[in-house]
């Protein structure tokens, strides 16, 4: 794997999400031993109710919304008149695009 992928996999394995086996070490014997050892393993990462902790594989839209919220909070804090409303996300992105040129 690409080094970045391997580092990410190792970190997730350290959290108990899964076990890793590097392709360079993958032989029929090591694969069989690894699979046999996983039969009785329980997930280490659990939620507060004892269920496996979910992994959010759709975080990009949430990240986008978090950034928009931060930008709107920043724009709201700069408004001097209480009668003015915060900028819309479209306005914030438009202003950011204009400033980048």
N, C-alpha and C positions, 0 to 999 in steps of 0.2 A: 504493500500500500504506500501511498504518498505519506511522507513523514508526518504531516499535519493530521491526516486521518488516523495514523497509528497513535499519536499523542492523545487525540480525542478519545479513541477507543480505550486506551490505557486508563485515562482519567475516569471514564464512565465505568470501567471494570472496577476501579478502586472504590467507586460509590456502591458497588454491589449490583449494578444493573445487569451485568452479564460477565462472562469469562472470555478472555481473549486467547487466541492462539495465532502466533505470527506465522504467515505463510512459509517463511524459511524453515520453521520447525514442524510444519504440517506433513506428517507421514501417515500411512494407514494406522500404524500402531499408536502414535500420539493422538490422532483424532479419535480412535476407539477409546483410549484411556480417558480422554477429556470428556467424551460423551457419557461414558460410564460414571464418571465422577459427578456429572451434572444431574443424574437421575434423582438423587436424594437432596440436592441443594435447594434451599428456599431463598427467595429474593431478600437481599439485605435492606434495600430501600423500601420502606413501607410508609404509608400515610398514617395519620393519627388514629384511624380506625383499624389499623392492622392490615390493610389491603396494599398490594404493590403500588408504589407511588407512580402516578401517571407522568409520562414524558410528553411535553407539549411539542408536537412536531409541526405545529402551525403558528409559531411564535412571531413570524415576520409581520403579519397584520397587526398583532398586539403591540409590537415594538413601534410600528408606524404611528398607531394611535397614541402611544405614550409620548412620543416625540412631539406630535401635534399638540397634545395637552400641555406639555412643558412650554412650547412656543406660545401658546395662547395665554398661559399664566404669566409668562414674561412680558407679553404685550399688554396684558391687563394691568400689571404692576407699573407700567410706564405711563399709563393714561392719567392725566392730571384731573380731568373733569369727571365727576361721578356720573354725569349724564351720557358720557360716551360708552359705547359697547366695545368689548374686545374684538380684535380682528378675527375674521373667519379663517379657517385653515387655508382656503384658496388664496386669500389675500397674503397671509404669512408666507406661503410658498412662492407666490408671485414676487413679493418684495425680496425674498432671499435669492431668487433667480436673477432679478435685476441687479442686485448688489454683487453677484458673482462675475459680472462682465466688466 
